[in-house]
Amino acid sequence: MGIGDIIGDALAYPFQNVKALLLYVVLGVIAAIIGGGAVLSLAATYTSKGLGGYAFGGLSIVGIILFVLVLFLIEGYGLDIIKFGIERRNDAPGIDIGRQISNAIKLVVVSIVYYVIPAIIIIVLGLFLRDWILTIISIILVIVFALANFMAKCRLAKTDSLGDALAIGEAIGDISRVGIGKIIATVILIILILVIVSIIIAFVINLNNIIGSILLGIFVVYFVFFYNRAIGLLYAEAN
């Protein structure tokens, strides 16, 4: 697929799966409610004494745990959107709580590994190289590993395998298989769309805060569908 085809398909995808879009909105609202409740309980912990304080503290801990689990569920759902994009399926994923939360946890591990490795290399090289040389190497390393992490996320979405996602050499190889120019151009277009819509929504918020906030919430969910769909279709080029 060309870049225009990928973006066009990704833009239309949320409208083809309105029920799933609404489901994602519900998950987001649940996360917001739980997160807000946890914050209020945590605040009450510091203002209450005795058993009441301990009760509020317990509620805040439970709330935080539930909040994180819902966020992981949402992130895992996003990975499934990527997977459906790789398979060029036009339907939307269902909810699989255990697997999606598990995959989201794996994604956290993958992201840590892909950003810790270049950081360690840069620190070690800093002991031997001059500043300007280190700066150039650092920029190259960060870009390569950021793109590799991008590919690793797709590999995880495709296989559910942490091992496949952490195969750094294969992930870097996927960059060339997809095409670094195509990846960068697609990312630039996605960012451009995000910026343009954000400016429009900011303008609406200035006119009417309530309407603008509703539009912002809807767009955030829409963008998650659009972004993950685009990533999946892009990675499909490597297969």
C-alpha positions in Angstrom: 0.0 0.0 0.0 1.1 3.5 -0.7 1.3 6.1 2.1 -1.9 7.8 0.9 -3.7 4.4 1.0 -2.5 3.7 4.5 -3.6 7.1 5.8 -6.9 7.0 4.0 -7.7 3.5 5.3 -6.7 4.4 8.8 -8.8 7.6 8.8 -11.9 5.6 7.7 -11.3 2.6 10.0 -12.9 4.1 13.2 -16.1 5.0 11.3 -16.3 1.4 10.0 -16.3 0.2 13.6 -18.4 2.6 15.5 -19.5 0.0 18.2 -15.8 -0.7 19.0 -15.1 3.0 19.1 -17.9 3.5 21.6 -16.5 0.5 23.6 -13.1 2.2 23.7 -14.8 5.4 24.9 -16.4 3.5 27.7 -13.1 2.0 28.7 -11.6 5.5 28.8 -14.4 6.8 30.9 -14.1 3.9 33.3 -10.3 4.6 33.6 -11.0 8.3 34.2 -13.6 7.6 36.9 -11.4 5.0 38.7 -8.3 7.2 38.4 -10.3 10.2 39.8 -11.6 8.2 42.6 -8.2 6.9 43.5 -6.8 10.5 43.6 -9.7 11.6 45.9 -9.1 8.6 48.2 -5.4 9.3 48.3 -6.1 13.0 49.2 -8.6 11.9 51.9 -5.9 9.6 53.4 -3.8 12.6 54.3 -6.7 14.6 55.8 -8.3 11.8 57.8 -7.1 10.2 61.0 -7.6 6.8 62.6 -9.5 4.0 60.8 -11.0 6.3 58.3 -7.6 7.3 57.0 -6.6 3.7 56.7 -9.8 2.9 54.8 -9.3 5.8 52.4 -5.7 4.6 51.9 -6.8 1.1 51.1 -9.4 2.5 48.6 -6.7 4.6 46.9 -4.4 1.6 46.5 -7.2 -0.6 45.1 -8.2 2.3 42.8 -4.7 2.8 41.5 -4.4 -0.9 40.8 -7.7 -1.0 38.9 -6.8 2.2 37.0 -3.5 0.7 35.8 -5.2 -2.6 34.8 -7.8 -0.7 32.7 -5.0 1.4 31.1 -3.2 -1.9 30.3 -6.4 -3.3 28.9 -6.8 -0.2 26.6 -3.1 -0.5 25.5 -3.6 -4.2 24.8 -6.7 -3.4 22.8 -4.6 -1.0 20.8 -2.1 -3.7 20.1 -4.9 -5.9 18.7 -5.9 -3.0 16.4 -2.4 -3.1 15.1 -2.6 -6.9 14.6 -5.9 -6.5 12.6 -4.1 -3.9 10.5 -1.2 -6.2 9.8 -3.7 -8.9 8.7 -5.6 -6.2 6.7 -8.9 -7.1 8.5 -11.5 -4.4 8.5 -13.4 -5.5 11.6 -12.4 -4.4 15.2 -11.0 -6.6 18.0 -13.1 -7.9 20.9 -12.1 -7.6 24.5 -9.8 -10.4 25.8 -8.9 -9.1 29.3 -6.2 -11.5 30.3 -4.3 -11.6 27.0 -4.6 -7.9 26.3 -3.4 -6.9 29.8 -0.6 -9.4 29.5 0.5 -8.0 26.1 0.4 -4.5 27.5 2.8 -5.5 30.3 5.1 -7.1 27.7 5.0 -3.8 25.8 6.2 -1.9 28.8 9.1 -4.4 29.1 9.9 -4.0 25.4 9.9 -0.2 25.6 12.2 -0.2 28.6 14.7 -2.5 26.8 14.7 -0.6 23.6 15.5 2.7 25.4 17.8 1.4 28.1 20.2 -0.2 25.6 21.0 3.0 23.6 21.3 4.9 26.9 23.9 2.4 28.2 25.8 2.5 25.0 25.8 6.3 25.0 27.0 6.5 28.6 29.9 4.0 27.9 30.9 5.9 24.7 30.8 9.1 26.6 33.9 7.9 28.6 36.0 7.7 25.4 34.6 10.0 22.7 34.6 13.8 22.3 31.3 15.7 22.7 30.6 16.4 19.1 31.3 12.8 18.0 29.2 11.5 20.9 26.3 13.8 19.9 26.2 12.5 16.4 26.4 8.8 17.5 23.7 9.5 20.1 21.3 10.9 17.6 21.8 8.0 15.3 21.4 5.5 18.1 18.2 7.1 19.4 16.6 7.2 16.0 17.5 3.6 15.1 16.3 2.2 18.4 13.1 4.4 18.4 12.3 3.0 14.9 13.2 -0.5 16.1 10.9 -0.1 19.1 8.2 0.9 16.7 8.8 -2.3 14.8 9.0 -4.3 18.0 5.6 -3.1 19.0 4.2 -4.4 15.8 6.0 -7.7 16.2 4.5 -8.1 19.6 1.0 -7.3 18.3 1.4 -9.8 15.5 2.7 -12.8 17.6 1.9 -12.0 21.3 5.5 -13.1 21.8 7.9 -11.1 24.0 10.8 -13.0 22.5 9.9 -11.9 19.0 9.5 -8.3 20.1 12.9 -8.4 21.8 14.7 -9.8 18.8 16.4 -6.5 18.2 18.3 -7.5 15.1 15.0 -8.7 13.5 13.2 -5.5 14.5 16.0 -3.4 13.0 15.8 -5.5 9.8 12.0 -4.8 9.7 12.9 -1.1 9.3 14.6 -1.7 6.0 11.9 -4.1 4.9 9.2 -1.5 5.4 11.4 1.3 4.2 12.8 4.0 6.5 11.6 6.8 4.2 8.0 5.3 4.2 8.0 5.0 8.0 9.2 8.6 8.5 6.8 10.0 5.9 3.8 8.2 7.4 4.8 9.3 10.9 5.1 12.9 9.7 1.6 12.8 8.1 0.1 11.3 11.3 1.7 14.1 13.4 0.5 16.7 10.9 -3.1 15.4 11.1 -2.8 15.4 14.9 -1.5 19.0 15.0 -4.2 20.4 12.6 -7.1 18.7 14.5 -5.6 19.8 17.8 -5.5 23.4 16.6 -9.1 23.2 15.5 -10.2 21.7 18.8 -8.3 24.3 20.8 -10.1 27.0 18.8 -13.5 25.4 19.6 -12.5 25.1 23.3 -11.9 28.9 23.4 -15.4 29.4 22.0 -17.2 26.8 24.1 -15.3 24.9 26.7 -17.9 22.1 27.1 -18.3 21.4 23.4 -14.5 21.6 22.9 -13.9 19.2 25.7 -16.4 16.7 24.3 -14.7 16.9 20.9 -11.3 16.5 22.5 -12.4 13.3 24.2 -13.9 11.9 21.0 -10.8 12.8 19.0 -8.5 11.2 21.5 -10.3 7.9 21.1 -10.6 8.3 17.3 -6.9 9.0 17.1 -5.9 5.9 19.0 -7.9 3.8 16.5 -6.5 5.7 13.5 -2.9 5.7 14.8 -2.8 2.0 15.6 -4.5 1.0 12.4 -1.9 3.0 10.4 0.9 1.3 12.2 -0.5 -2.1 11.5 -1.0 -1.4 7.8 2.5 0.1 7.6 4.1 -3.0 9.2 2.2 -5.3 6.9 4.6 -4.0 4.2 7.4 -6.0 6.0 5.6 -9.3 5.5 
